Amino acid sequence: MSIEIRNVTRAFGDFVAVNNVSFKVASGELVALLSPSGAGKTTLLRIIAGLETVDRGEILFHGEDTTDIGVGERSVGFVFQHYALFRHMTVFENVAFGLRVRPRRLRPSRETIRDRVQALLKLVQVDWLANHYPQQLSGGQRQRIALARALAIEPKVLLLDEPFGALDAKVRKELRTWLRRLHDEMHITSIFVTHDQEEALEVADRVVVMNVGKIEQIGTPREVVEHPATPFVAQFLNLDDHGPAWLVEAKIKHRGYVLAIDKKLGHAA
Amino acid sequence: MMWDDVGTAQALPAPSISKSAARRGAREEPVLVRAGLIFIALGFLLLFLFVPLASVFAGALRKGWEAYFAAIVEPDAWSAIKLTLLAAGIAVPLNLVFGLAAAWAIAKFEFRGKSLLITLIDLPFSVSPVIAGLIYVLVFGLQGWFGPCLYVHDIRIIFAVPGIVLATIFVTFPFVARELIPLMQAQGTDEEEAAIVLGANGWQTFWRVTLPDIKWGLFYGVILCNARAMGEFGAVSVVSGHVRGLTNTMPLDIEILYNEYNFTAAFAVASLLAMLALVTLALKTLVEWLARNQIRRDLA
């Protein structure tokens, strides 16, 4: 399912977390929202999920406005930054939750739920943890359970908030390769939020670079690395030291004529 | 305050001091000092807690079991017991609902006037119980705002059972809410949001996610609330009118019996309240033990 964010603005008091943001995510795409911390990307993700309201603008799922669609009816899988697993439920119960709370006529039978939960736990490679409680699990395991729980309701859209933020470096690398593979198998439209440029560039089909509520650039990882649209992007992607340099807004005056220069100067040391 | 320290003790397992630390501490203090401190602490406990409690039971049983039971089944005492149970039976469930609703609103939502609401919840603790009773007399009493109107319609609140129930509700209002607010604030709203995104409605979210997370704190708040509801004296005393057999609760009945030099009966009824305290303590310990066990199981 495609997602369109159209002129979305959201302010908290004086702070404009999302400022007139528009972009589209094609069906089956994996998009990274990349920005420094506190630049409104989590707010945007929560707006897409319906957990936050907009001041202006709209979110369209498959071309349809979602303003009047409740959070629970959007069929969105959301993976929270700190996983938000239900602490008093076992892993099995956590994953089964989304199916068990369905209205009776839509609720699968006990056996179907059991089979589906087991299949999901297998998919995220932790089927042996079904009877454990969240507190007994490592960060990486919790992350996988959170993903399985989000996938259990067969969402049309998957949203992940800093999915690897709370993990140590090694697990983080492992898990993101795995997530990319999983996405290639399932082709579910996904948006994930991160402040780690390496993560965004490695995992995503396209990257949306944001700075204090505004979009700086949208493009494939290659495009943003090779042609950063603004100095902010270049700086944030750490391209300053080794990437191409631009002379911005330079002018040469010659006998009353003004020549503007906007030319790539090649590599700067 | 009382609910603060016990609240944290309930929410978290007490940190166990490692053995080496205990041994090091033991070497630092001379035996005499340790013995002295223990003696003082135990002596204090004995003198101010155990002896009075024992004296209540001793006083109650001084004329034997027969006199004890006779004092309890005596109609006025019996009606005081029933009235106390009735007042607690109404006040505790209501405050369970009010406290839960208030804590839920305060911990899980942002809104204007939140700190005012918190202050209001604390009001019954900061106001003297006598004033709490007086408030109802001023509002519902014959000389009060609604008194004449109520009188015309033959509705009795002051010096009647409704007044006692109202005063009890007022005095015990903060217990459940105060117990739950810090607990629910610490737990945040992540799990609720997760439940909602997964398609749960508000009711399911509350019963399946919020309530199981706070059940021990809630149970604990209810125990404290009940103990206070049954033991309340001041506020109830003001609105009761002390009509024996009609508007006397157990604490009021004890006072009257005592003032009439009917010590055996006074202590007999008092022993029931004391037993309530012991049962409350036992329940509290049980709840803490269960909660700790659950945490241990979760961490195992």
Chai-1 contact restraints between the chains, C-beta under 6 A:
chainA,res_idxA,chainB,res_idxB,connection_type,confidence,min_distance_angstrom,max_distance_angstrom,comment,restraint_id
A,L51,B,E193,contact,1.0,0.0,6.0,A-B,restraint_1
A,V71,B,I196,contact,1.0,0.0,6.0,A-B,restraint_2
A,V71,B,V197,contact,1.0,0.0,6.0,A-B,restraint_3
A,G72,B,I196,contact,1.0,0.0,6.0,A-B,restraint_4
A,G72,B,G199,contact,1.0,0.0,6.0,A-B,restraint_5
A,F78,B,V197,contact,1.0,0.0,6.0,A-B,restraint_6
A,F80,B,D190,contact,1.0,0.0,6.0,A-B,restraint_7
A,A84,B,D190,contact,1.0,0.0,6.0,A-B,restraint_8
A,A84,B,E191,contact,1.0,0.0,6.0,A-B,restraint_9
A,A84,B,A194,contact,1.0,0.0,6.0,A-B,restraint_10
A,F86,B,E191,contact,1.0,0.0,6.0,A-B,restraint_11
A,F86,B,V209,contact,1.0,0.0,6.0,A-B,restraint_12
A,H88,B,P212,contact,1.0,0.0,6.0,A-B,restraint_13
A,F97,B,L198,contact,1.0,0.0,6.0,A-B,restraint_14
A,G98,B,L198,contact,1.0,0.0,6.0,A-B,restraint_15
A,G98,B,G199,contact,1.0,0.0,6.0,A-B,restraint_16
A,V101,B,G199,contact,1.0,0.0,6.0,A-B,restraint_17
A,V101,B,A200,contact,1.0,0.0,6.0,A-B,restraint_18
A,V101,B,Q204,contact,1.0,0.0,6.0,A-B,restraint_19
A,Y133,B,D298,contact,1.0,0.0,6.0,A-B,restraint_20
A,Q135,B,D298,contact,1.0,0.0,6.0,A-B,restraint_21
A,Q135,B,L299,contact,1.0,0.0,6.0,A-B,restraint_22
A,I153,B,L198,contact,1.0,0.0,6.0,A-B,restraint_23
